[in-house]
Every structure is written in C-alpha cells, then in structure tokens.
C-alpha cells in the first residue's frame, strides 16, 4: 500500500510520519536506550503499523477537510483499533510477540473502549477496511491479551513506552532525546575552578562515594554543607538524569545554580526545569533563552539529558493510566536523584515509594540523598539500596534550649534588645507552624520593636510582595553584617531558601522539620555556640494535632518528637541529631500512627489498581485545594490597567507573549486555601475569553503581613 497517498495529520502523509518515528527510534537505539535487538525489532514493527488505520475513508475525509469535522462514532472507528487489522501474526516467530505489538498498537490512544469496539462494531470495521488487504482479528486474540496479562510484562511496557515516545516527539517535530556527553567534564571544570583560589580543593568523601557507586541504587544521609547537589550530579554522570525536589523555589534555585555554575549557561540541549510554572519562570528569569516554549516542551517530553523537577511532574505514572508506559520506559534508562524524601506527607510518600519500586524493577537507578532519613522510611524503601551516612562532628552549629511552653514574643523581644546592648550579631529567625500564629507574633513584636526591623514571610502574599520579601530574607540571610532584623516565618523556609541567621526561635512540629529549621541558623558553623542559639517551644495549639478529621500535625510523630528533643539541653552534634531520628522514628514506634495508616491506604490503592482502570483526567498527585484571588483594594487601584491587559491577552496569539501578559496580570494574585475563601465576599469574576481566572475578593490584605483569614481554624490550618 502506498502510504504517501494518505494523510496522517495536517499536510504530513502517513509514510512521512512513520519515517519520523523510525528516525526517533534510531536515535534511541544509537544512545543505547533500547536494550536488545529483539525489542528494537518489535518497536520498529509497532512504529510501522501504528497509524495504518488512518487510511480509512472517514478519517481521510476529516483530515483533508478545510473545515474541522468532529469524529462521529456512528460512521468511524478510532484508527488505533483499525491499525491492528494490518498486522500479520505470521510475521512473528513467537505468537506472544504478535500479542505485544497488537496490544501496543491497539492501545496507543485512549479514544475508546478498545475491547468493546472490537466485539461490537465488526460490521463497521469491515466496511471501513473493505478496500484494503487486512488480516482477521479473532476474539480469541482479545481473550489472550487478558488471560496472559501481556500488558503487564516488562517488554510490553517498554515496547508501548517507546512507541509513545517516538510518536509524541515525531508529531511535535522535536528531538526524542539529547545525549548527555557533558556532565562529567562540566563537573571536573567546576572542581578546577575551585582550585584557582585553593590548589588543594577536591571532591568530598560523600561526593566520591556517589561517583564510585554510580551503578548502584544508593541512600546517602549527609548533613548540610557536604555538597549533596554535586554528589547527586556525580552519581548521575554522563547518563540521562532527573533531580527531584519537593518545592518549586528549591527547584528554581538548583536550576539556576547548575545552569550558571556548572553548565556556564549552555543549557539549550542539556538542562531543563519542570514544574507547574516552569515556562513562566524561564520567560521571566531567563530571557536569554530564545524560544522558551520549545525549550519548555523539550522538558515536558522528557527529552533533555538533565531535568530538575517536582515529583508530581514525574510520578503520576504510578496510577497506570493509558500512556503511563512512556514515562516509566524513559525512567528505565535514567538515573533519578530524590532530595529530602522525608519532607513528603503520607500520600505523596506512597506514590514516591511505589514509583521507585516500579522504576528499579524496569532497570532504572535511584539515589536518595537527604539530610535525615527516619528508619521507618528506610524500611519502606526495602533492601534494594546501598546505605551510607556521612557525618562531620568537627563543626558544631547548634546550642539548644527546649522550653515546654508556647512560643513567646516576649522572649524574642528580650533577646533582640539584649543582643543590641551586648553588641552581638542580631539576625533572629522565628518559625511558626501556621500563618495565623506568625501573624499574631508579628502583631505582638512590632508593638515593642522598631517596625522597620521586623518582617514576616509566608505563602499568603501576592506574587509581587512575596518575591520582594523572598529577595529581602535571602539578602539578610546571606549577609555577614550586623543587621538587627527579626524575621517571622513558617515552614516555607525549611528547605527552599539558602539563609543563615544568628538565632532561631521555633515551634515544634516534628523532629525532621525541626532539624531542617535549625539548618537555617549558623548554617556554616562559623559562629560561636557558647550560648543558646536555638530555642525550641514544645507546647503548640492542640487544634493543629491530628484528631479524626482535624489537624495536620500527626499526633504520634509530634509526641515522639517532643520526647526526643526533651533529651537535649545545650550543644547538639550532627551525630546526636541522627541518633535521635534513628532511636525515635523506627517502624515499631510509628506503626500505629495516622501517618502510617494513611501511607498504606494510598500505597495499597495504587498498587492494586489495574492498568488503565483510571483515566489520566481523574489523576491528581498533589491535591491542591486553593483559590487564586486578587484583594479588592489592589484590583480597583489597578482596574484600568487590568482591563487593558485582559484585552491584550484575548487578542494575542503568541503563547509566550500571552504568558508575559498573564504574569503581569497575576502580580497581585494571592493563592489561598478553599477553607479561607468566603464566596459571599467575592466582588468580581475575572474571565479571559469566557474562562475563569481569578476572583476579586473583599478581604483583609496588607503588604506587610499578607492575606489575613477572618475565621477560626476548622479541619485544617493555614500553615505555610
């Protein structure tokens, strides 16, 4: 059959499209990602036949029409079903290979219930294919697909994953993979740049361990300052790699650092950033990237050699929706570094650990590099990992006082003025468990301390105000000078910001988060610790502790943490911290916690879910229950400008320009949780081309303290 006579999409013929797929396959083969000749041959056959069904007259009528014609299920059959009738089972030495290719082609789209169409629409299938030489597909073939569970076999997953990868990239006319032949040399260049100022500079023990065990799945526990980023990159080496972090701000910072310090801004075919706002970030922060949309698309197609990303962008494959094989196949030849795994809640941890199991079963490699790792998480990860701890007790950073009381504004104010009187460094960081508490502390402290010296930072600021505050706290936290500043914050500073303060006053949440918080004080260990620099308050609002549907702090974890930290009085070493984690957070001690119960609920649910039982539209890795609002006063101050921007967006066809305009429109947007959203107070629904974007809300907002909720805590707390 002359496939040059039939269109696949637009002006491209089926023959041209198949050639494009086969080019993608050759790239993958040449990079060594297709592990056997046998698999390569099966992929080649699947690529060849996957779109043959498009020759049917109804599809050709639609694709060649100037006007768009809707698919009509009464007169047309999805092409993925029709394509299977062109595959000759006699072309295969092993009938199971035919079944694998048949399954791959039949299910390479999710347009219909494939099995139902085969069994109920035979007459229409025969009519559409009556002018073509085709082969019979008996119901026994469909029965064998189910009976043999062929779709769950490793080779079937790889076959279908590679077809998806080739098909997506051929359709988008983008490169299927870029080779990582640069990272080892770039890291050596980094080391040599250190030696300009210090001839003895070299890799640290932990970084060498990662390099020496680059063919293994590893868990590395290493304290702050040991160079975990470089260790992870050395473990990846000249391989396809992903760096997974929990927070977007941390991802942005790591992307910038790798881009500037290691790759010297040569990122177009080397490094990508991937999260829900990555395109906006690239457009805003990196205007030197000429085609940001194409660059971002490469990241979304998982084509780049090195990607810094959030877990929700990658780990949705655990739900096994139709098409999940593309990601899992990509990870089968990749190396994934997971940073700070202990920061995930029970649901995300379940998805992460199930995903790690699936990746390692497929041949991919995983490194978990973290500052702390509770033993119960290590047990959940199983025995596939080499484990090593790197601790340096030669540098002491923290002198701790544990106070069995609520966090006190009076204590903070007293310390602030005592430091001034004694001419001591006076950068004080306060970390509260909720925004509500942080705002209350701010209100108390500004009554006694010069308002210009007191600042608050959390997630309920407008984008514009939050960016300014983030830059300010980073500047304060990096400066070695003698500022007299008090910063009142929430958990948002735990892992996302590289800051270093002189003193920490913090509420207890759990031991892992406490040690993360302590890492924001005397970070480099260069300051004296002859007096207390970390004040830990163990009494917290009981409404925050889990009790049925109430509270977000696990009761068992909190009580264990309180018991553990109560042992501490004075200087605490890094070994001491690790010993507390290892003693108090064993599987036996947390087995009856709500955390454990929740973890296993989600883990069993995804492990037991059959392939294709869920549609991708039903899947939500992060349950984000928030509303984007613009405070009423800010909107009406800028109403004329906003209306002008909205008109420009509605008339703008270029996607990048639209994003720039949307970014400008969103500068006064605050993201608030649903439980803080009072629908009776919304004044206006901002729509663009009929689609809802933001609510204008009559609410209390101040650029100094942010959005202020006006009702009591119910099920949850505004905590970041």
C-alpha positions in Angstrom: 0.0 0.0 0.0 1.3 3.4 -1.0 1.1 5.4 2.3 2.3 8.6 0.6 -1.3 8.9 -0.8 -2.8 9.1 2.7 -2.6 12.0 5.2 -1.7 11.4 8.9 -2.1 14.9 10.2 -2.0 18.3 8.6 0.0 18.1 5.3 2.1 15.2 6.5 1.4 11.8 5.0 1.3 8.5 6.9 4.5 7.4 5.2 6.3 10.6 6.3 5.0 10.3 9.9 6.2 6.7 10.1 9.6 7.7 8.8 9.8 10.4 11.5 9.0 7.7 14.2 11.7 5.4 12.8 14.2 8.3 12.9 13.3 8.7 16.6 13.8 5.0 17.2 17.3 5.1 15.6 18.3 8.0 17.9 17.1 5.9 20.9 19.0 2.8 19.7 22.2 4.8 19.0 22.1 6.2 22.5 21.9 2.7 23.9 18.5 3.1 25.4 16.9 0.1 23.6 18.4 -2.8 25.4 18.0 -5.7 22.9 17.8 -6.3 19.1 14.6 -8.2 19.7 13.0 -5.2 21.4 14.2 -2.9 18.7 12.5 -5.1 16.0 9.2 -5.1 17.9 9.3 -1.3 18.3 10.1 -1.0 14.6 7.0 -3.1 13.7 4.8 -1.1 16.1 6.0 2.2 14.7 5.4 0.9 11.1 1.8 -0.2 11.7 0.5 2.1 14.5 -1.2 4.6 12.1 -2.2 2.3 9.2 -5.8 2.6 10.4 -5.8 6.3 9.3 -6.2 5.1 5.6 -9.9 4.6 6.3 -12.1 6.9 4.1 -13.8 8.6 7.0 -10.5 9.6 8.6 -9.2 10.8 5.3 -12.3 12.9 4.7 -11.9 14.6 8.1 -8.1 15.2 7.9 -8.2 16.6 4.4 -11.2 18.9 5.1 -10.6 22.7 5.2 -13.3 22.9 7.9 -12.9 20.9 11.1 -15.1 17.8 11.2 -15.9 16.2 14.5 -15.2 12.4 14.9 -18.5 10.6 14.6 -18.5 7.2 16.4 -21.5 6.1 14.3 -19.6 6.2 11.0 -15.9 5.9 12.0 -13.7 3.7 14.2 -10.7 5.0 16.1 -7.6 4.4 13.9 -5.7 2.6 16.7 -8.3 -0.2 16.5 -8.2 -0.3 12.7 -4.4 -0.4 12.6 -4.3 -3.8 14.2 -6.0 -5.4 11.2 -2.9 -4.6 9.1 -0.6 -6.6 11.3 0.1 -10.2 10.1 0.6 -12.6 13.0 2.7 -14.8 10.7 5.3 -12.0 10.6 6.3 -13.1 14.1 8.3 -16.2 15.2 6.6 -16.1 18.6 2.8 -15.5 18.9 3.4 -13.7 22.2 5.4 -11.1 20.2 2.4 -10.6 17.9 0.2 -10.1 21.0 2.6 -7.5 22.4 2.7 -5.5 19.2 -1.1 -5.9 18.8 -1.7 -4.6 22.3 0.7 -1.7 21.8 -0.9 -0.5 18.6 -4.5 -1.1 19.7 -4.0 0.9 22.9 -1.6 3.6 21.8 -4.5 6.1 22.0 -7.3 6.3 24.6 -10.0 7.3 22.2 -12.4 4.4 23.0 -13.1 1.2 24.9 -10.9 -0.9 22.6 -12.2 -4.3 23.6 -15.9 -3.2 23.3 -15.3 -1.7 19.8 -13.6 -5.0 18.6 -16.5 -7.1 19.9 -19.5 -4.9 19.0 -18.5 -2.9 15.8 -17.3 -5.6 13.5 -19.6 -4.6 10.6 -18.5 -1.0 10.7 -14.8 -2.1 10.9 -15.3 -4.4 7.8 -17.0 -1.6 5.9 -14.2 0.9 6.6 -11.5 -1.6 5.6 -13.3 -3.3 2.7 -10.9 -1.8 0.1 -7.7 -2.8 1.9 -5.8 -6.0 2.3 -6.2 -6.8 6.0 -5.9 -9.8 8.4 -8.5 -11.3 10.7 -8.5 -10.4 14.3 -10.3 -13.2 16.2 -11.9 -12.6 19.6 -9.5 -15.3 20.9 -6.7 -12.7 20.4 -8.5 -10.3 22.7 -9.1 -13.1 25.2 -5.4 -14.0 25.2 -4.5 -10.4 25.9 -6.4 -10.6 29.1 -5.6 -14.2 30.0 -1.8 -13.9 29.5 -1.6 -10.4 31.2 0.6 -9.4 28.3 0.2 -5.7 29.1 1.9 -6.1 32.4 5.1 -7.8 31.1 8.2 -5.7 31.2 8.9 -6.0 27.4 5.3 -4.9 26.6 5.7 -1.8 28.9 9.0 -0.9 27.2 7.5 -1.6 23.7 4.5 0.6 24.3 6.5 3.3 26.1 9.0 3.6 23.2 6.1 3.8 20.7 4.5 6.6 22.7 7.8 8.4 23.0 8.6 8.2 19.3 5.0 9.1 18.3 4.8 12.1 20.6 8.1 13.5 19.5 7.6 12.8 15.8 4.2 14.6 16.0 5.7 17.6 17.8 8.7 17.6 15.4 11.1 17.7 18.4 14.2 15.6 19.1 13.3 12.4 21.0 16.5 12.5 23.2 19.6 14.7 23.6 22.8 12.9 24.6 24.4 13.5 28.0 28.1 13.6 27.0 29.0 16.7 29.0 28.2 16.4 32.7 31.4 14.6 33.9 33.6 17.2 32.1 31.5 20.1 33.4 31.9 18.8 37.0 35.7 18.5 36.5 35.7 22.1 35.2 33.9 23.1 38.4 36.5 21.4 40.6 39.3 23.1 38.6 37.6 26.5 39.1 37.8 25.9 42.8 41.5 25.2 42.5 42.2 28.7 41.2 41.8 30.0 44.7 42.6 26.8 46.6 45.0 24.4 44.9 44.1 21.6 47.3 40.3 21.8 46.6 38.9 18.4 45.8 35.7 16.3 45.9 34.5 15.5 49.4 34.2 11.9 50.7 30.4 11.8 50.2 30.8 13.1 46.6 33.4 10.5 45.8 31.1 7.8 47.3 28.3 8.8 44.9 30.7 8.7 42.0 32.2 5.3 42.9 28.7 3.8 43.4 27.1 5.3 40.3 25.9 1.9 39.1 24.1 1.3 42.3 20.8 2.4 43.9 22.0 4.4 46.9 20.7 6.1 50.0 23.1 8.9 51.3 22.4 10.7 54.5 24.6 13.8 54.7 24.4 17.0 56.7 24.1 20.5 55.3 27.3 21.7 53.7 28.6 18.4 52.3 27.7 19.2 48.7 24.7 17.0 48.2 23.9 18.6 44.8 27.4 17.9 43.4 27.2 14.4 44.9 23.9 13.7 43.1 25.3 15.1 39.8 28.4 13.0 40.1 26.2 9.9 40.7 24.3 10.7 37.5 27.4 11.4 35.5 27.1 11.1 31.7 23.7 9.5 31.9 20.1 10.7 31.5 19.1 12.1 34.9 16.4 13.7 36.9 16.8 15.7 40.1 13.5 15.6 42.1 13.0 18.2 44.9 9.9 18.9 47.0 9.4 22.7 46.4 9.4 24.9 43.3 11.5 27.6 45.0 14.2 25.0 45.7 14.0 23.7 42.1 14.4 27.2 40.7 17.4 27.8 42.9 19.0 24.5 41.9 18.3 25.0 38.2 19.9 28.5 38.3 22.9 27.1 40.2 23.5 24.2 37.7 22.9 26.5 34.8 25.3 29.2 35.9 28.0 27.4 37.9 28.3 24.1 36.2 27.0 24.4 32.7 28.0 28.0 32.2 24.6 28.9 30.8 24.9 26.4 28.0 21.6 24.7 28.7 19.6 24.6 25.4 20.2 20.9 24.8 21.5 20.0 28.3 19.3 21.1 31.2 15.6 21.6 31.7 13.4 22.8 34.6 9.9 21.2 35.0 7.2 22.2 37.4 3.7 23.8 37.1 5.1 27.3 36.5 8.4 26.4 34.7 7.6 28.1 31.4 6.6 31.3 33.3 9.9 31.1 35.3 12.1 30.7 32.2 10.3 33.6 30.4 10.7 35.9 33.4 14.1 35.0 34.7 16.0 33.7 31.7 15.2 36.0 28.7 18.4 34.8 27.0 16.7 31.5 26.1 15.5 32.4 22.5 12.5 30.1 22.2 11.2 29.4 25.8 8.2 27.5 24.6 10.2 25.0 22.6 12.7 24.7 25.4 9.9 24.0 27.9 8.3 21.5 25.6 11.6 19.5 25.5 11.4 19.3 29.3 7.7 18.2 29.2 8.5 15.5 26.6 11.3 14.2 29.0 13.8 14.6 26.1 16.5 16.6 27.9 19.6 14.9 29.4 19.2 16.6 32.8 16.0 17.8 34.4 15.3 19.4 37.7 11.7 18.9 38.7 8.9 18.2 41.2 7.8 14.7 41.9 4.2 15.4 40.7 5.5 16.1 37.2 7.1 12.6 37.0 5.4 10.2 39.4 1.8 10.2 38.1 2.8 7.0 36.1 2.1 5.0 39.3 -1.6 5.3 38.5 -1.0 3.3 35.3 -3.4 5.3 33.1 -3.2 4.5 29.4 0.1 6.0 28.3 1.9 5.7 31.6 4.4 3.5 29.8 6.1 6.5 28.2 7.4 7.9 31.5 8.2 4.5 33.0 10.1 3.5 29.9 12.1 6.8 30.0 13.0 6.1 33.6 14.1 2.5 32.8 17.3 4.0 31.2 17.5 7.0 33.6 19.0 7.9 36.9 16.8 9.7 39.4 18.0 11.6 42.4 15.4 12.3 45.1 16.3 15.0 47.5 14.8 15.3 51.1 12.4 12.4 50.8 11.4 12.8 54.5 9.6 16.1 53.6 6.7 14.3 51.9 3.4 13.6 53.6 2.0 10.0 53.7 0.1 10.2 50.3 3.0 11.6 48.3 5.4 9.3 50.0 3.3 6.3 49.0 3.3 7.5 45.3 7.0 8.1 45.5 8.0 4.7 47.0 5.7 2.8 44.7 7.2 4.7 41.8 10.7 3.9 43.0 9.8 0.2 43.1 8.4 0.3 39.5 11.5 2.2 38.2 14.0 -0.1 39.8 12.1 -3.2 38.5 12.3 -1.7 35.0 16.1 -1.2 35.3 16.3 2.5 36.2 18.5 3.7 39.0 17.6 5.8 42.1 19.6 7.8 44.6 18.1 9.2 47.7 20.2 12.0 49.1 19.0 13.6 52.2 19.9 15.4 55.5 17.9 13.0 57.6 16.1 9.7 57.0 13.8 8.2 59.6 14.4 4.4 59.9 10.7 3.7 59.1 11.1 5.3 55.6 14.3 3.3 55.0 12.3 0.1 55.9 9.5 1.2 53.4 12.1 1.6 50.7 13.2 -2.1 51.1 16.6 -3.6 50.6 17.5 -2.6 47.1 19.7 0.3 48.2 23.3 0.7 49.5 23.1 2.9 52.6 25.8 5.2 53.9 25.8 8.1 56.4 28.3 11.0 56.3 28.6 12.9 59.5 31.2 15.5 60.5 31.1 16.4 64.2 34.2 18.6 64.0 31.9 21.6 63.3 29.3 22.2 66.0 26.5 24.5 64.9 23.7 24.5 67.4 23.2 25.1 71.2 19.6 24.2 72.0 17.3 25.2 74.8 14.0 23.3 74.9 11.1 25.2 76.5 7.9 23.4 77.5 5.7 26.3 76.7 4.2 28.2 73.8 6.5 30.3 71.6 6.9 33.7 73.3 7.0 37.1 71.7 8.4 38.4 75.0 11.4 36.1 74.8 12.2 37.2 71.2 11.9 40.9 72.1 14.1 40.4 75.1 16.8 38.6 73.0 16.6 41.3 70.3 17.4 44.1 72.8 19.9 42.0 74.8 21.9 41.5 71.6 21.8 45.2 70.8 23.0 46.0 74.4 25.8 43.4 74.2 26.7 44.4 70.6 26.1 40.9 69.4 25.0 39.7 65.9 21.3 40.1 65.9 19.6 38.3 63.0 16.7 36.4 64.6 14.6 33.8 62.7 11.2 32.9 64.1 9.4 29.8 62.6 5.8 29.2 63.4 3.6 26.2 62.4 0.9 28.3 60.9 0.5 31.6 59.1 -2.1 32.6 61.7 0.4 32.2 64.5 3.1 34.0 62.6 0.8 37.0 62.0 -0.1 37.1 65.7 3.6 37.0 66.7 4.3 39.8 64.2 1.5 42.0 65.7 2.9 41.5 69.2 6.6 42.1 68.3 6.0 45.3 66.3 4.5 46.9 69.4 7.9 46.7 71.1 10.5 46.7 68.2 11.0 49.3 65.5 8.7 48.2 62.7 11.4 48.5 60.0 13.4 45.8 61.8 10.5 43.3 61.9 9.4 41.3 58.8 7.1 38.4 58.1 7.3 35.9 55.3 4.9 33.1 54.3 2.9 32.0 51.2 -0.2 34.2 51.5 1.3 37.3 49.9 0.7 38.5 46.4 3.3 37.2 43.9 4.9 40.7 43.7 5.1 41.1 47.5 6.3 37.6 48.1 9.1 38.0 45.5 10.3 41.2 47.2 10.1 39.5 50.7 11.9 36.4 49.4 14.7 38.5 48.0 14.9 40.5 51.2 15.2 37.5 53.5 17.7 35.8 51.3 19.8 39.0 51.3 19.6 39.2 55.1 20.3 35.5 55.5 23.4 35.7 53.3 24.8 38.9 54.7 27.6 38.5 57.2 26.9 42.1 58.5 25.3 43.2 61.8 21.6 43.6 60.9 19.1 44.0 63.8 16.4 42.1 62.0 13.6 39.8 63.2 12.0 37.6 60.5 8.8 35.7 61.4 8.2 32.9 59.0 6.6 29.4 58.5 7.6 26.0 57.2 8.1 27.7 53.8 11.8 28.5 54.8 12.6 24.9 55.8 14.2 23.6 52.6 13.6 26.2 49.9 15.8 29.1 51.0 19.5 29.3 51.5 19.6 31.5 54.5 21.8 31.8 57.6 20.6 33.5 60.8 22.2 34.0 64.2 19.3 32.8 66.4 16.3 30.6 65.9 13.1 30.6 67.8 10.8 27.9 66.7 7.6 25.9 67.5 8.0 22.1 67.4 6.2 20.3 64.6 8.2 17.1 64.2 11.9 16.2 64.6 12.7 16.2 60.9 11.2 19.6 60.3 12.9 20.9 63.5 16.3 19.9 62.2 15.5 21.5 58.8 14.6 24.7 60.7 17.8 24.5 62.7 19.7 24.3 59.4 18.7 28.0 58.8 20.7 29.0 61.9 24.5 29.1 62.0 24.3 27.2 58.7 28.1 27.1 58.1 29.1 26.6 61.7 31.3 29.6 61.8 29.6 31.4 64.6 30.3 30.8 68.3 28.0 28.4 70.1 28.9 29.1 73.7 25.4 30.4 74.3 22.0 29.1 73.2 21.2 29.9 69.5 18.2 27.6 69.0 15.1 28.0 71.2 12.5 25.2 70.8 9.0 25.6 72.1 7.2 22.3 72.5 3.7 23.4 73.5 1.6 24.1 70.4 -2.1 24.7 69.6 -3.9 21.4 70.3 -6.2 22.1 67.3 -3.2 21.5 65.0 -2.6 18.0 66.3 -4.4 15.3 64.3 -7.7 14.1 65.8 -10.0 12.4 63.3 -10.6 14.9 60.5 -9.0 17.8 62.4 -5.4 19.0 62.5 -2.4 18.5 60.2 0.4 17.5 62.7 0.5 13.8 63.3 -0.1 13.1 67.0 2.3 10.2 67.2 5.1 12.0 65.3 4.6 15.1 67.4 4.7 13.2 70.7 7.8 11.2 69.7 9.5 14.4 68.6 8.6 16.1 71.9 10.0 13.2 73.8 13.2 13.1 71.7 14.0 16.8 71.8 13.4 16.9 75.6 16.6 14.9 75.9 18.6 17.9 74.5 20.0 20.7 76.6 22.9 22.6 75.2 25.2 21.8 72.3 23.9 19.1 69.9 26.2 17.5 67.3 25.2 16.2 63.9 25.6 12.6 65.3 23.3 13.5 68.1 20.6 14.6 65.7 20.9 11.4 63.6 20.8 9.2 66.8 17.6 10.9 67.9 16.0 10.2 64.5 17.2 6.6 64.4 16.0 6.0 68.0 12.6 7.6 68.0 11.4 7.0 64.4 11.6 3.3 64.0 8.9 1.3 62.3 7.8 -0.2 65.6 7.3 3.2 67.2 5.3 4.8 64.3 3.4 1.7 63.2 0.2 2.8 64.9 0.4 6.4 63.7 -2.1 8.1 61.4 0.8 8.8 59.1 1.5 5.0 58.7 -2.2 4.3 58.3 -2.6 6.9 55.6 0.6 5.8 53.8 -0.6 2.2 53.5 -4.1 3.3 52.4 -2.6 5.1 49.4 0.1 2.6 48.7 -2.2 -0.4 48.5 -4.7 1.6 46.5 -2.2 2.4 43.7 -0.5 -1.0 43.8 -3.8 -2.8 43.5 -5.3 -0.6 40.8 -5.2 -2.5 37.4 -3.6 -0.9 34.4 -5.9 1.5 32.5 -8.6 1.5 35.3 -8.1 5.2 35.7 -8.2 7.9 33.1 -5.4 10.5 33.2 -8.0 13.2 33.7 -9.0 11.6 37.0 -5.5 11.7 38.4 -4.2 14.3 40.8 -0.9 13.7 42.5 -1.0 16.8 44.6 -4.4 17.6 46.0 -4.2 21.4 45.6 -7.3 22.9 47.2 -6.7 26.6 46.7 -8.3 29.6 45.1 -6.4 32.4 43.3 -7.8 35.8 44.4 -6.9 39.4 44.0 -7.7 41.6 47.1 -10.4 44.1 46.3 -8.4 47.2 47.0 -5.5 46.1 44.9 -7.8 45.3 42.0 -9.6 48.6 42.0 -6.4 50.5 42.3 -5.3 48.9 39.0 -8.6 48.3 37.3 -8.0 50.3 34.2 -4.6 48.6 33.6 -6.0 45.1 34.3 -8.8 45.6 31.8 -6.3 46.8 29.2 -4.1 43.7 29.9 -7.1 41.3 29.6 -8.0 42.8 26.2 -4.4 42.3 25.0 -4.4 38.7 26.2 -7.6 38.0 24.4 -6.2 39.3 21.1 -2.7 37.9 21.5 -2.0 34.7 19.5 1.7 34.2 20.5 1.8 31.9 23.6 4.9 33.4 25.1 3.5 36.9 24.8 0.3 35.7 26.4 2.2 34.3 29.3 4.1 37.5 29.8 0.8 39.4 29.9 -0.7 36.8 32.3 2.3 37.2 34.5 1.7 40.9 34.7 -2.0 40.4 35.4 -1.1 38.0 38.3 1.3 40.2 40.2 -1.4 40.9 42.8 -2.7 37.4 43.0 -2.8 35.6 46.3 -3.3 31.8 46.4 -5.5 31.0 49.4 -7.0 27.7 50.6 -10.6 26.9 49.9 -11.4 27.0 53.6 -10.3 30.6 53.8 -12.4 31.6 50.7 -15.7 33.2 51.6 -17.8 33.2 48.5 -20.2 35.7 49.9 -17.4 38.3 49.8 -16.2 37.9 46.2 -16.9 41.0 44.2 -15.9 40.1 40.6 -15.1 37.1 38.5 -12.1 37.9 36.2 -12.6 35.9 32.9 -10.4 35.8 29.8 -12.2 34.6 26.6 -15.0 33.3 28.9 -12.7 31.3 31.1 -12.5 31.9 34.8 -9.0 33.0 36.1 -9.3 34.9 39.4 -11.8 36.1 42.0 -11.6 39.6 43.3 -12.2 39.2 47.0 -13.3 41.7 49.7 -10.7 40.6 52.2 -8.1 41.9 54.6 -4.7 42.2 52.9 -1.6 44.2 53.8 1.7 44.2 52.0 3.5 43.9 55.4 1.6 40.9 56.8 -0.2 39.4 53.8 -3.7 37.9 53.5 -5.4 37.6 56.8 -8.1 34.9 57.3 -11.0 36.0 59.3 -12.4 32.8 60.7 -11.4 30.1 63.2 -9.4 27.0 62.3 -11.7 24.1 61.5 -10.3 21.0 59.8 -7.0 22.4 58.8 -4.7 25.3 59.4 -3.2 27.9 57.1 0.3 26.7 57.8 2.8 27.7 55.1 
